[in-house]
């Protein structure tokens, strides 16, 4: 996965989009589309979600540009915002699925009942989203690293380059964030 080394076509397209040029955002998103599909594929494989890769990328795009002014500054920023949008799409989808399972004539689930993979996936996405909110209040950078790693599918070196940090700092923040999330999940 290539990360923007400096001013590049994506960065220029984003500048044109911020200036109000019609279609520039579409072109910028198209330039990173394959990268976003890879991230979505990794994410969906992890959750065994009912979403299709293309649908997740498209929903993330709609969430990103829906009624709001383009705020991405460069390729890296666009990828980070897209990872956050994918997270929001999956969380929204999980909330809807969870709400439907609680009512509508569905069978009651007891504490001893085994959750199927779809139910575990929904609970996992919702729990992680809640914990990321808590982590964000404590350490915004660590939360961003988790979001990029977990929802964006990026490796530590890619995240370091995207955020302008050293690999060592990203590894340290990742370990700290993982410890926080695991401790919170265990409690």
N, C-alpha and C positions, 0 to 999 in steps of 0.2 A: 504494500500500500504506500504510494508515494505521498509525501507531505510537501506542501508548498515551500520552496526554498527562498522565495522572495516575490517581488512583483511578477505576476504570471497572468496568463489569460483569465483565470478564474477571478483573481483579485481585480483585474481591470473590468471584467464583466460586473462584479459586485459594485464597483465604483459607479459604473454607468447605471446600474439598477437603482442605487441610492440617489442618483441625479434625476431619476424619473424616466429613464429610457424603457419603453415598453419592450418586453421580451428578453431583456438582459438577464433577469433573474432566472428565467427558464433555461437560458443557455448556460449560465453558471451551474445550475443544478444538474443539467445534462452532462456537464464536464466531470462531475464527481459521482454520477449515477452508478457506475459499476462498483465504485468503492462503497457506496451506501448499500447497494444490493448485497455485497459481501458481508457487511456489518449486520444487515437485517437477517441474512441467512444464518449467521452464527448465533444471533440472538434467538431466532425462532427454533433452531435446533436445540438450544439449551432449555427452552420452555415447552417444547412440543405443543406450541400454540396452534390454534386453528387458522391463524393468519397465513397468507401466502407472502412470500418475500416481496414481490412486486407491489402488492397491496399495502404492505407496511411502509415501503419507501414512498409510495404515492400519498398515503395518509399523512406521513411525516411532512412531506412537501406542502400539502394543503394546510396543515397546522402551522407551518413555518411562514407561509405567505398569506394566509387567510386574513384579509382585512388589516394587516399590520404593515408598517413600513419596513423595508429590508434593513436589518441591522448588522448583517455579517460584514466584517471588514476585509477578510481574506479567506483563502481556501480553508485554512485550519479552523478559523472561526465558524465558517459555514458547516464544516464537518462536526464540530462540537455542538452547534445549534441543532443540527440534524439528529445527532445522537440523543439530545434532550427531547426533541420532538418525537422520536421513536419511543422513548421511554414513556412520554405522555400518552401516546396512542395506545401502547400496550396496557398502561395503567387504566385508561378510560375503558378499554375493552374488558379488562379484568373486573373492573367495578360493575359493569353492566352484566357480565356473566355471573358474578357473585350475587348481585341483586336478584337475578332471575332464578338462581338456585335456592334462594331463601323463600320464595313464594311461588305462586302460580301452580299450586297443586303438586309440587315436587315432593318426593318422599323425604321424610325427616331423616337426618343423618345424626347418629349418636356419636358420642365421643369414642366409642370402640369401633365404629365403622371405618373401613379402610377407604381412604380417598383415592380416586382414580387419578391417572396422570394429568388429566385436564384440570381437575379440582386442585391438585397440588400446585400446578402451574399458576392458576389464578391466585391462590393464597400466597405463593412465593412472590409474585410480582407486586401484589398489594403490600405485603410485609416489607419488601425491600424499598418500595417507594416511601413508605412511612419512615423507615429507618434512615433513608437518604435525606429526608427532610430534617430529621434530628441531627444527623451528621453535618448537614449544611450549616445549621445554626452554630455548631461547635467549630468546624473546620471546613470552610468553603472550598478550599483547594483540594482537600482529600475527597470531599463529596464529588467534585468535578472529575477527579481521577477515577473514582469508582464508576461514575456515569459513563465516562469514555471507555473504560475497560469492559464493563459489564454490558452496557447497552450499545456501545459503539463497536465493540469487538477489537479495539486497538491494543497493540502490545505496548509495554512500558517505554521502549525506545521511541515509538511513534508519539505517545502521549507527551514524553519529555520534549520532543521537537515541537509539537503543537503548542505546548504551554510555555515554551522557552525556559525549561527547567533542566537540571542535570538528571541523567538516568538514576543516579543515586538518590536524589530527592524524591523522584517519582516512586522508586522502590520503597523508600522509607515511609512515604505517605500512604502507599498502597497497603503495606503491612499494618500500619497504625489503623487505617480505615477498616481493613479486614478484621482486625482484632476487636474493634468497636462493634462492628456489625455482628460478628459471631457471638460476642458477649451479650449483646442485646437480644439476639435470637434465642439464646440459651436461657435467658431470664423470663 
